[in-house]
Amino acid sequence: MKALAWMHLASSTVTRRPLTVAKQVAWSWKWTALRMLERWRALSRLATSTYCSPLAGGCVESGMAAPPPRPRRFRRGPEERGPEVRAGGSASGRKCEPLWARRGAAKMAAAKRKRDAPAARPKKRAKKAPSTPEPDAKPGPDGASPEEYSIPPPVSQGKWKNKERVLIFSSRGINFRTRHLMQDLRTLMPHSKADTKMDRKDQLFVINEVCEMKNCNKCIFFEAKKKQDLYMWLSNTPQGPSAKFLVQNVHTLAELKMTGNCLRGSRPLLSFDPTFDKEPHYALLKELFIQIFSTPQYHPKSQPFVDHVFTFTVTDERIWFRNYQIIEEDASLVEIGPRFVLNLIKIFQGSFGGPTLYENPHYQSPNMHRRLIRLSVAAKFREKQQVKEVQKIKKKGSKMLIEEDPTEVVFETPAEEKPVEIQLVKPESKPIVKDKKKPRKIQRKKQKKLFRTEASA
C-alpha cells in the first residue's frame, strides 16, 4: 500500500510538472523495485501463515503444534537412522559419511597417486593412415576391407620451411592502373607484404632497410617517373642480384573481365619459355622469377591446391606475363589476368644497385621513343610545307607567249546586224491580282494585339 501511495504521489507530481526522460526512467525503476518488494513481503506473510517456523518453535498463525526441531543433516545419531544405516551402511549400500570427510578422502587419494606415479610417459603421436593394407588384417563382419575404415591424413602434413616473403610497394606518383596492378599481385601472392609509398627524394638502397624491418627477403618495387613511365624492380635483398624492367601494356583484373577464376591463396605453376635455358641472363631472371612468384609450400596463408599457372614468354626481346586457370575436365587454359610486358633494362649485382651484370642492347628509353615520334611528325610537316612552296613557285613562274596564227580568223563569221526599233507607245500594264486571304490575316493580327493589351491591363 505504501508503494501504491508513493506511486500516486509521483503520478500527481508528474501531472503538475512535466519530467525529463531521465527522470521518468528513474521513476519507472523505483516503481518496479517497490512492486517486487511488496510481492516478496506478501509471499513471506503467506509462508508464515501456512507453514511452521522451526526457529519460533511452532506455527505462528494456524495454532498447530510445532514438530520437533530437525537437527543438521550429518549429525543424526544411529537411533534416527534405518536398520541398514545402524549396521554401518546406507539404504542404497553406500557408507554414509559427511561431505567434508568425502572431499578430504578424495584429496588424499589424489596426492597418494601423484607420489606413487611412475615417470611421465611421452605423448602419443597420431597414427598415420596406412597406405597399403596390412597382410594380417582381417576383413570386417560385413566383408569390407579395413582400409575403408581408415581415417584419411590431413591435407597439410608438412612443415613450412621456405620462409620467402615478398615486399610489394611503390613510389609516389603512380596512376590508378599501376595501383590496381600492385593490388592484383598482392592478391595472387599470399606470401607478399605491403608497405606505404616511398618518397621520391629517398635513394633506392633505403628499400633494403625497409625489407629488413618488414622481415622480407624479396622485393617488387614499382617506380613511377613523369606520371607516365612505370619501372619495375625485382630484387633479392640485401645481397642481390636485382633487375630493372620497363613495364608496358598493363591490363588489370578489373579491366580484363576474363572468364577464368582461381582460388584465393592457391599455389601457382610457373611455365617458362625455352629461351630462358639458352642464354645466361635469362637463366638468372628465371631463378629470380621462381623465388619471387612461387608460393612456398605449407604457407599459413596459402591453400594446398594448384589451379592456375603463371607463364613467362620471351617474344620481341621482351618478357610477356600471363595468368591462366587450369580447368579440371580437359586441362585447358582460360586467362584470368592481369597481364603486362617486361622490357629488360639492366641486371645489377647488388640489391638496387652495384656493378652491371647485363645491359639490354635492344632497349630504347621512353624519352627516346617519344623524341623519335616527335621527329617523325615534324618531318612529315616539313615535307608538306616543301610541297606547298614548290607549288607556289610553279604558279609564280613566267608564262610562255605563243605567237598569233594568221589563219585563225578564217573561220570567224560576223553576226547579222538587227535594225534598232524605238517604241513610241507605252506598254500595257499587267493586271494586279489581290490576295483574298490577306485581309483576314491582317484582321487576326489586330485581334491578337487587342487580346494581349487586355490581358496585360
C-alpha positions in Angstrom: 0.0 0.0 0.0 2.9 2.3 0.7 4.3 1.7 -2.7 0.9 2.4 -4.3 0.5 5.7 -2.3 4.1 6.6 -3.3 3.3 6.0 -6.9 0.1 8.0 -6.7 2.1 10.9 -5.3 4.7 10.5 -8.1 1.9 10.5 -10.7 0.4 13.7 -9.2 3.8 15.4 -9.4 4.2 14.3 -13.0 0.9 15.8 -13.9 1.8 19.1 -12.2 5.2 19.5 -13.8 6.5 17.5 -16.9 9.6 15.5 -16.2 12.6 14.8 -18.4 13.2 11.4 -20.0 16.0 10.5 -17.5 13.7 11.3 -14.5 10.9 9.3 -16.0 13.2 6.3 -16.4 14.3 6.7 -12.8 10.7 6.8 -11.5 9.9 3.6 -13.5 12.9 1.8 -12.0 11.8 2.8 -8.5 8.3 1.7 -9.1 9.4 -1.7 -10.3 11.7 -2.2 -7.3 8.8 -1.3 -4.9 6.5 -3.7 -6.6 9.0 -6.5 -6.2 9.4 -5.6 -2.5 5.7 -5.7 -1.9 5.4 -9.0 -3.7 8.1 -10.5 -1.6 6.5 -9.3 1.7 3.2 -10.8 0.6 4.8 -14.2 -0.1 6.6 -14.2 3.2 3.3 -13.5 5.0 1.7 -16.4 3.1 4.5 -18.7 4.0 4.4 -17.9 7.7 0.6 -18.3 7.8 0.7 -21.8 6.1 4.0 -23.4 7.3 5.6 -23.8 10.6 8.7 -21.8 11.6 11.4 -24.1 13.1 13.0 -21.1 14.8 9.8 -20.0 16.6 9.1 -23.5 17.8 5.6 -23.7 16.4 3.2 -22.5 13.8 2.7 -18.7 14.0 -0.9 -18.2 12.7 -2.5 -21.6 12.3 -2.2 -22.6 16.0 -0.9 -26.1 15.1 1.5 -27.9 17.3 5.1 -27.5 16.2 7.0 -30.5 15.0 10.3 -31.5 16.8 13.2 -29.4 15.6 15.2 -31.1 12.8 18.9 -31.3 13.5 21.6 -30.8 10.9 22.0 -33.2 8.1 25.1 -35.2 9.0 24.8 -35.2 12.8 21.9 -37.6 13.3 22.5 -40.4 15.8 22.2 -44.1 15.0 18.8 -44.3 16.6 17.4 -41.9 14.0 18.8 -43.9 11.1 17.3 -47.0 9.5 18.4 -50.6 10.3 20.8 -50.7 7.4 22.4 -47.4 8.4 22.9 -48.7 12.0 24.8 -51.7 10.6 27.3 -49.3 9.0 25.8 -48.5 5.6 23.1 -46.7 3.9 19.8 -47.9 2.3 21.5 -47.8 -1.1 24.5 -49.8 0.1 26.9 -46.8 0.3 28.6 -45.8 3.5 27.0 -42.7 4.9 29.8 -40.1 5.5 29.7 -36.4 5.9 30.5 -34.3 2.8 33.7 -32.8 4.2 35.0 -36.3 5.0 34.4 -37.5 1.5 36.2 -34.5 0.0 39.2 -34.9 2.2 39.5 -38.6 1.3 39.4 -37.7 -2.4 42.2 -35.2 -2.0 44.3 -37.6 0.0 43.8 -40.3 -2.7 44.9 -37.9 -5.4 48.0 -36.9 -3.5 49.0 -40.5 -3.0 48.5 -41.3 -6.7 50.9 -38.4 -7.6 53.5 -39.7 -5.1 53.4 -43.2 -6.3 53.1 -42.4 -10.0 55.9 -43.5 -12.4 57.8 -41.2 -14.7 55.8 -39.2 -17.2 55.1 -41.1 -20.4 55.8 -39.5 -23.8 52.9 -38.1 -25.6 51.3 -40.4 -28.1 51.6 -39.3 -31.8 48.6 -39.5 -34.1 48.7 -42.7 -36.1 49.0 -42.1 -39.9 46.6 -43.8 -42.2 48.2 -46.9 -43.7 48.8 -46.5 -47.4 48.6 -50.3 -48.0 46.5 -52.8 -46.1 48.4 -55.0 -43.6 48.9 -58.7 -44.5 47.4 -59.8 -41.2 44.4 -57.6 -41.4 41.1 -59.4 -41.5 38.0 -58.2 -43.2 35.2 -56.8 -41.1 31.9 -58.6 -40.3 30.3 -57.1 -43.5 33.1 -58.3 -45.7 34.6 -54.8 -46.1 38.4 -54.3 -46.1 40.0 -52.5 -43.1 41.2 -49.8 -45.5 37.7 -48.4 -45.9 37.5 -47.5 -42.2 40.9 -45.8 -42.1 40.9 -42.0 -41.3 42.5 -40.1 -44.2 45.5 -38.0 -43.3 45.2 -34.2 -43.1 45.6 -32.1 -46.2 48.8 -30.4 -44.9 51.1 -32.7 -43.0 54.4 -31.0 -43.7 56.1 -28.0 -42.1 56.5 -24.5 -43.5 60.3 -24.4 -44.3 60.6 -22.0 -47.2 60.2 -18.6 -45.5 60.2 -16.5 -48.6 58.4 -13.2 -48.1 58.0 -10.6 -50.9 57.5 -6.9 -50.2 55.3 -5.2 -52.9 55.1 -1.4 -52.8 55.7 1.6 -55.0 56.9 5.2 -55.1 54.7 8.2 -55.1 53.3 9.5 -58.4 51.8 6.2 -59.7 48.5 6.2 -61.6 45.3 4.2 -60.9 46.3 1.4 -63.3 49.6 0.8 -61.5 47.8 0.8 -58.2 45.4 -1.9 -59.3 48.2 -4.0 -60.8 50.0 -3.8 -57.5 46.9 -4.9 -55.6 46.3 -7.8 -58.1 49.8 -9.1 -57.5 49.3 -9.0 -53.7 46.1 -10.9 -54.1 47.7 -13.6 -56.3 50.8 -14.0 -53.9 49.7 -14.9 -50.4 53.4 -14.7 -49.2 53.5 -11.0 -50.0 53.5 -8.0 -47.7 52.6 -4.3 -48.3 54.1 -1.0 -47.2 53.4 2.7 -47.7 54.6 4.5 -50.7 58.2 5.7 -50.7 59.2 9.3 -51.2 60.8 10.3 -54.5 63.7 12.0 -52.7 64.8 8.8 -51.0 67.5 6.7 -52.5 66.8 3.2 -53.7 69.2 1.5 -51.3 66.8 2.6 -48.5 64.5 -0.2 -49.7 66.9 -2.8 -48.3 66.4 -1.4 -44.8 62.6 -1.4 -45.3 62.7 -5.1 -46.3 64.8 -5.8 -43.2 62.2 -4.1 -41.0 59.4 -6.0 -42.7 61.3 -9.3 -42.4 61.2 -9.8 -46.2 64.0 -11.2 -48.4 62.5 -10.4 -51.8 61.1 -7.2 -53.2 58.9 -5.9 -56.1 59.2 -2.2 -56.3 57.2 -0.1 -58.8 58.9 3.2 -59.7 56.9 5.9 -61.5 58.5 8.7 -63.5 56.9 11.7 -65.2 53.5 10.2 -64.2 53.5 8.1 -67.4 56.6 5.8 -67.3 56.5 2.7 -65.0 59.6 0.8 -64.0 59.6 -2.5 -62.0 62.5 -3.6 -59.8 62.9 -7.3 -58.8 65.5 -7.7 -56.1 66.9 -10.3 -53.8 67.5 -8.3 -50.7 70.0 -7.4 -49.3 72.7 -9.3 -51.2 71.4 -9.1 -54.7 71.1 -9.6 -57.7 68.4 -7.2 -58.9 66.8 -6.4 -62.3 65.2 -3.3 -63.6 62.4 -3.5 -66.2 60.2 -1.1 -68.1 56.5 -2.2 -67.7 54.4 -1.9 -70.8 50.8 -2.8 -71.9 49.4 -3.2 -68.4 45.9 -4.7 -68.1 44.5 -5.4 -64.6 42.0 -7.9 -63.4 39.1 -5.5 -63.2 39.8 -4.2 -66.6 40.1 -7.5 -68.5 36.9 -9.2 -67.1 38.0 -12.6 -68.2 36.0 -15.8 -67.7 38.8 -17.5 -65.8 38.9 -17.7 -62.0 41.1 -19.3 -59.3 41.0 -20.0 -55.6 42.4 -17.1 -53.5 45.7 -18.2 -51.9 46.2 -21.3 -54.1 49.7 -22.2 -55.3 50.5 -21.5 -59.0 52.6 -23.4 -61.5 55.3 -21.5 -63.3 55.8 -22.0 -67.0 58.9 -20.6 -68.7 59.8 -20.2 -72.4 62.6 -22.5 -73.7 64.6 -19.3 -74.3 65.2 -19.0 -70.5 67.5 -22.0 -70.6 69.6 -20.9 -73.6 71.1 -17.5 -72.5 72.7 -16.8 -69.2 70.9 -13.6 -68.4 67.6 -15.2 -69.0 68.6 -18.2 -66.7 69.3 -15.7 -63.9 66.0 -14.0 -64.4 64.3 -17.4 -64.4 65.7 -18.2 -61.0 64.7 -14.7 -59.7 61.1 -15.3 -61.0 60.9 -18.7 -59.4 61.9 -17.4 -55.9 59.6 -14.4 -56.1 56.4 -15.6 -57.8 56.2 -19.2 -56.4 54.2 -19.6 -53.3 56.1 -21.5 -50.5 54.7 -24.9 -49.7 52.6 -25.2 -46.4 52.5 -21.4 -46.2 49.9 -20.4 -43.5 48.0 -18.1 -45.9 48.1 -20.4 -48.9 45.7 -23.1 -49.9 47.1 -26.7 -50.8 45.7 -26.6 -54.3 47.1 -25.9 -57.7 44.5 -24.4 -60.1 46.3 -21.7 -62.1 49.6 -21.1 -63.9 51.9 -18.1 -64.5 53.5 -18.1 -67.9 56.7 -16.1 -68.8 57.2 -16.0 -72.6 60.1 -14.3 -74.5 58.9 -12.5 -77.7 60.3 -9.5 -79.4 63.1 -9.2 -76.8 60.5 -8.7 -74.1 59.0 -11.0 -71.4 55.2 -11.4 -71.6 53.4 -12.3 -68.3 50.1 -14.1 -68.3 47.9 -15.8 -65.7 45.7 -18.8 -66.7 43.2 -21.0 -64.9 43.6 -24.8 -65.3 40.3 -26.4 -65.9 40.0 -29.9 -64.4 37.9 -31.6 -67.0 40.2 -31.3 -70.0 43.2 -29.4 -68.6 42.5 -26.5 -70.9 43.6 -22.9 -70.0 41.4 -19.9 -69.5 43.0 -16.5 -68.9 42.4 -14.8 -65.6 44.7 -11.7 -65.6 46.5 -9.5 -65.0 48.8 -9.2 -68.0 51.8 -7.0 -68.7 55.0 -6.9 -70.7 58.5 -6.5 -69.1 61.3 -4.9 -71.2 64.6 -5.7 -69.5 66.9 -2.7 -69.0 69.8 -3.9 -66.7 70.7 -6.6 -64.3 72.8 -5.4 -61.3 75.0 -7.5 -59.0 73.8 -5.8 -55.8 70.3 -5.1 -54.5 69.0 -1.9 -56.2 72.5 -1.0 -57.5 76.0 -2.2 -57.8 78.0 -3.4 -60.8 76.1 -4.0 -64.0 76.0 -7.7 -65.0 74.0 -7.3 -68.2 72.6 -4.4 -70.2 70.0 -4.9 -72.9 71.3 -3.6 -76.3 67.7 -3.6 -77.8 66.3 -1.4 -75.0 65.0 2.1 -76.0 64.1 4.5 -73.3 60.6 6.0 -73.3 62.1 9.5 -73.7 64.0 8.5 -76.8 60.9 6.8 -78.2 58.8 9.9 -77.7 61.5 12.0 -79.2 61.6 9.9 -82.3 57.8 10.1 -82.6 58.0 13.9 -82.4 60.8 14.0 -85.0 58.8 11.8 -87.4 55.7 14.1 -87.0 57.9 17.2 -87.6 59.5 15.6 -90.7 56.0 14.9 -92.2 55.1 18.6 -91.5 58.3 19.9 -93.2 57.6 17.7 -96.2 54.1 19.1 -96.6 55.5 22.7 -96.3 58.1 22.0 -99.0 55.4 20.6 -101.4 53.3 23.8 -100.9 56.4 26.0 -101.6 57.1 24.1 -104.8 53.5 24.6 -106.0 53.7 28.4 -105.3 56.9 28.6 -107.3 55.3 26.9 -110.2 52.4 29.3 -110.1 54.6 32.4 -110.0 56.8 31.2 -112.9 56.9 33.2 -116.2 54.3 32.2 -118.8 55.4 31.4 -122.4 53.8 33.7 -125.1 52.5 31.9 -128.2 52.6 33.8 -131.5 49.3 34.6 -133.2 48.2 32.4 -136.0 47.2 34.3 -139.2 44.8 31.6 -140.3 42.8 31.8 -137.0 40.4 34.5 -138.3 39.4 32.5 -141.4 36.6 30.6 -139.7 35.2 33.7 -137.9 31.8 34.8 -139.4 30.3 38.2 -138.4 26.9 38.3 -136.8 23.8 39.7 -138.6 23.1 43.3 -137.6 19.5 43.8 -136.4 17.7 47.2 -137.0 17.1 49.3 -134.0 13.4 49.7 -133.0 12.2 52.6 -131.0 8.9 52.1 -129.0 6.7 55.2 -129.1 3.7 53.7 -127.3 3.7 52.8 -123.5 3.3 49.1 -123.0 0.2 47.9 -121.3 0.5 47.2 -117.6 -0.3 43.8 -116.2 -3.4 43.4 -114.0 -2.7 43.2 -110.3 -4.3 40.2 -108.6 -5.0 40.8 -105.0 -4.7 38.1 -102.3 -8.1 37.3 -100.9 -6.7 35.8 -97.7 -4.5 38.8 -96.8 -7.3 41.0 -95.2 -8.3 38.1 -93.0 -4.7 37.7 -91.8 -4.5 41.4 -91.0 -7.7 41.2 -89.1 -6.5 38.2 -87.0 -3.3 40.1 -86.1 -5.3 43.1 -84.9 -7.5 40.8 -82.7 -4.4 39.2 -81.2 -2.9 42.6 -80.3 -6.2 43.6 -78.7 -6.3 40.4 -76.6 -2.7 40.9 -75.4 -3.3 44.5 -74.4 -6.4 43.5 -72.5 -4.6 40.6 -70.7 -1.7 42.8 -69.7 -4.1 45.5 -68.4 
